């Protein structure tokens, strides 16, 4: 009985993993789509901001300024 239960539990776990992997890829694609849409909005494009850390470091070095970083995931839903 115990062995049967373990086998069923293992099979169920494999089934869930098989379903979860494609769903995770879909979620990642959806997040990428939402982010792309967000950075195309006027509030972002009208300002001289960047989302590229290397570019931000170079600009800060050239201008002798610090980097102001704001982290969020408002595009995630």
C-alpha positions as semicolon CSV with decimal commas, in nm:
position;residue;x (nm);y (nm);z (nm)
1;X;0,000;0,000;0,000
2;X;0,277;0,244;0,097
3;X;0,470;0,169;-0,221
4;X;0,160;0,226;-0,436
5;X;0,101;0,559;-0,266
6;X;0,458;0,670;-0,333
7;X;0,432;0,565;-0,697
8;X;0,107;0,760;-0,739
9;X;0,255;1,063;-0,568
10;X;0,561;1,050;-0,792
11;X;0,347;1,015;-1,104
12;X;0,131;1,309;-0,997
13;X;0,440;1,522;-0,937
14;X;0,575;1,442;-1,283
15;X;0,242;1,530;-1,441
16;X;0,235;1,862;-1,258
17;X;0,591;1,942;-1,366
18;X;0,501;1,862;-1,725
19;X;0,213;2,109;-1,711
20;X;0,396;2,376;-1,511
21;X;0,694;2,408;-1,747
22;X;0,496;2,528;-2,052
23;X;0,285;2,752;-1,828
24;X;0,601;2,912;-1,687
25;X;0,729;2,979;-2,041
26;X;0,394;3,135;-2,131
27;X;0,406;3,351;-1,818
28;X;0,758;3,468;-1,906
29;X;0,647;3,555;-2,260
30;X;0,348;3,747;-2,124
31;X;0,572;3,941;-1,882
32;X;0,808;4,030;-2,167
33;X;0,512;4,152;-2,375
34;X;0,378;4,362;-2,087
35;X;0,719;4,514;-2,017
36;X;0,767;4,605;-2,384
37;X;0,427;4,773;-2,387
38;X;0,502;4,962;-2,064
39;X;0,831;5,114;-2,185
40;X;0,656;5,233;-2,502
41;X;0,417;5,448;-2,297
42;X;0,455;5,826;-2,315
43;X;0,561;5,870;-1,951
44;X;0,871;5,666;-2,029
45;X;0,951;5,773;-2,384
46;X;0,912;6,149;-2,317
47;X;1,188;6,145;-2,058
48;X;1,563;6,091;-2,096
49;X;1,549;5,777;-1,883
50;X;1,711;5,449;-1,963
51;X;1,647;5,094;-1,855
52;X;2,000;4,989;-1,949
53;X;2,228;4,987;-1,644
54;X;2,548;5,010;-1,849
55;X;2,416;5,321;-2,029
56;X;2,312;5,472;-1,695
57;X;2,660;5,415;-1,549
58;X;2,826;5,578;-1,849
59;X;2,592;5,880;-1,840
60;X;2,649;5,921;-1,465
61;X;3,025;5,902;-1,507
62;X;3,024;6,157;-1,793
63;X;2,802;6,402;-1,605
64;X;2,948;6,347;-1,257
65;X;2,610;6,247;-1,118
66;X;2,473;5,958;-0,918
67;X;2,229;5,699;-1,048
68;X;1,873;5,708;-0,924
69;X;1,725;5,362;-0,963
70;X;1,361;5,276;-0,917
71;X;1,271;4,908;-0,922
72;X;0,917;4,792;-0,984
73;X;0,719;4,537;-1,177
74;X;0,404;4,731;-1,249
75;X;0,379;4,559;-1,588
76;X;0,343;4,221;-1,417
77;X;-0,022;4,260;-1,353
